[in-house]
Amino acid sequence: MIKTLIVGVIVFLVATFPATWLLMLFLGNLGLGLGYWGTLPLGILVSVLLSGSSAPIYVSSRG
């Protein structure tokens, strides 16, 4: 169970890294000195929003 948790955390950090890194670049240009851990919560939100918006839409035929 511990190994699964550690692997899950590593996969989570790798999956959210691109959005977090791009936010660090953007916020750095605005003059905010945020590092990876400061930008991670916003990176998580952006990752979830991007994955939700790119997911296929299923329409139920029941009605």
C-alpha positions as a printed NumPy array, in Angstrom:
array([[  0.   ,   0.   ,   0.   ],
       [  2.845,   2.38 ,   0.809],
       [  4.509,   1.632,  -2.541],
       [  1.241,   2.357,  -4.352],
       [  0.878,   5.662,  -2.517],
       [  4.438,   6.701,  -3.367],
       [  3.948,   5.777,  -7.036],
       [  0.642,   7.695,  -7.064],
       [  2.302,  10.832,  -5.692],
       [  5.09 ,  10.609,  -8.258],
       [  2.621,  10.133, -11.136],
       [  0.562,  13.061,  -9.815],
       [  3.594,  15.38 ,  -9.704],
       [  4.709,  14.329, -13.195],
       [  1.189,  14.83 , -14.597],
       [  0.828,  18.326, -13.16 ],
       [  4.392,  19.43 , -13.955],
       [  3.789,  20.949, -17.435],
       [  0.954,  23.223, -16.304],
       [  2.8  ,  24.188, -13.125],
       [  6.016,  24.96 , -14.991],
       [  4.216,  27.132, -17.551],
       [  2.449,  28.993, -14.743],
       [  5.814,  29.56 , -13.053],
       [  7.107,  31.132, -16.268],
       [  4.009,  33.299, -16.669],
       [  3.924,  34.442, -13.046],
       [  7.679,  35.043, -13.139],
       [  7.181,  37.483, -16.014],
       [  4.632,  39.312, -13.865],
       [  7.268,  39.796, -11.192],
       [  5.972,  37.243,  -8.696],
       [  8.75 ,  35.084,  -7.321],
       [  6.845,  31.836,  -6.894],
       [  8.652,  28.516,  -6.994],
       [  7.319,  25.096,  -7.912],
       [  5.621,  24.433,  -4.566],
       [  3.973,  27.856,  -4.521],
       [  2.578,  27.411,  -8.01 ],
       [  1.562,  23.752,  -7.597],
       [ -2.007,  24.381,  -6.291],
       [ -2.818,  26.567,  -9.287],
       [ -1.098,  24.064, -11.572],
       [ -3.356,  21.32 , -10.222],
       [ -6.443,  23.399, -10.98 ],
       [ -5.253,  24.207, -14.492],
       [ -4.458,  20.535, -15.153],
       [ -7.936,  19.484, -14.02 ],
       [ -9.614,  22.191, -16.115],
       [ -7.615,  21.256, -19.214],
       [ -8.33 ,  17.56 , -18.844],
       [-12.013,  18.209, -18.233],
       [-12.376,  20.456, -21.235],
       [-10.648,  17.998, -23.561],
       [-12.652,  14.972, -22.409],
       [-15.221,  13.563, -24.814],
       [-18.861,  14.412, -24.183],
       [-21.203,  11.475, -23.742],
       [-24.872,  12.042, -24.49 ],
       [-27.334,   9.602, -23.063],
       [-29.99 ,   8.321, -25.441],
       [-32.442,   7.842, -22.587],
       [-34.99 ,  10.493, -22.348]])
